[in-house]
Amino acid sequence: DIQMTQSPASLSVSVGETVTITCRASENIYSNLAWYQQKQGKSPQLLVYAATNLADGVPSRFSGSGSGTQYSLKINSLQSEDFGSYYCQHFWGTPWTFGGGTKLEIK
Amino acid sequence: EVQLQQSGPELEKPGASVKISCKASGYSFTGYNMNWVKQSNGKSLEWIGNIDPYYGGTSYNQKFKGKATLTVDKSSSTAYMQLKSLTSEDSAVYYCARETTGFAYWGQGTLVTVSA
């Protein structure tokens, strides 16, 4: 199985700051990667697919990048509604595993 | 509007089975694979498997083979997941999610609690 190592596990930041979350795959996943945001008690929401494509309705302050085994989600000018947990997921060969998550908290 | 409406919370005893449902609306049910995802106690997410509603073909995470069985009822646009031989390790929130490029649509989740 492909392992997805996500970092950091938690992050305390202020509104207006820029944040980068990274995900490293145990092998090349050829940009078959998605990012999700999850608020407490809610279902995950798709932010980015195919490593760099924003899902419908996702604000442009979010961006995805990366290739091979290394991927990043960047959030520019963090807003209060951006706090929650973030997960990466690969889609290169089943099982489609998720990263361990990053909890983004308000400083 | 695409909607995935899951069945309500379940409380089961160890050793029992449970079948949860995910009713789809707002799109052609047979046009997209349905996936199931487990989230234990606010922790990370685990992909259980998926089913092609048109042909009924399934793909399972090896970890959940023998534990989960995925089925569909095309006539009611509903996907089902049965979990058998429940233990405390199966206590979790289970989500259905429609597959496109990424999981763009998710159900609201079904909490399964296994307790004697």
Contacts between the chains, C-beta under 8 A, distances in Angstrom:
chain1	res1	chain2	res2	distance
A	34	B	101	7.7
A	34	B	102	3.6
A	34	B	103	7.1
A	36	B	102	8.0
A	36	B	103	7.5
A	43	B	95	6.0
A	43	B	106	3.9
A	43	B	107	6.8
A	43	B	108	6.0
A	43	B	109	5.8
A	44	B	45	7.0
A	44	B	95	7.6
A	44	B	103	7.3
A	44	B	106	6.0
A	45	B	106	7.5
A	46	B	102	4.8
A	46	B	103	6.0
A	46	B	104	4.8
A	48	B	102	7.7
A	49	B	100	7.9
A	49	B	101	4.4
A	49	B	102	3.6
A	49	B	104	7.8
A	50	B	101	5.8
A	50	B	102	7.7
A	53	B	101	7.5
A	55	B	102	6.9
A	55	B	104	6.2
A	56	B	104	7.6
A	87	B	44	6.6
A	87	B	45	5.9
A	89	B	45	7.4
A	89	B	47	7.6
A	89	B	102	7.5
A	89	B	103	7.7
A	91	B	101	8.0
A	91	B	102	7.4
A	94	B	47	7.6
A	94	B	59	5.6
A	94	B	61	6.9
A	95	B	47	5.4
A	95	B	61	3.9
A	95	B	62	7.0
A	95	B	63	7.3
A	96	B	47	4.5
A	97	B	46	7.8
A	97	B	47	6.7
A	98	B	44	5.5
A	98	B	45	4.3
A	98	B	46	7.0
A	98	B	47	7.1
A	99	B	44	7.1
A	100	B	44	5.0
A	101	B	43	7.6
A	101	B	44	4.9
A	101	B	45	7.9
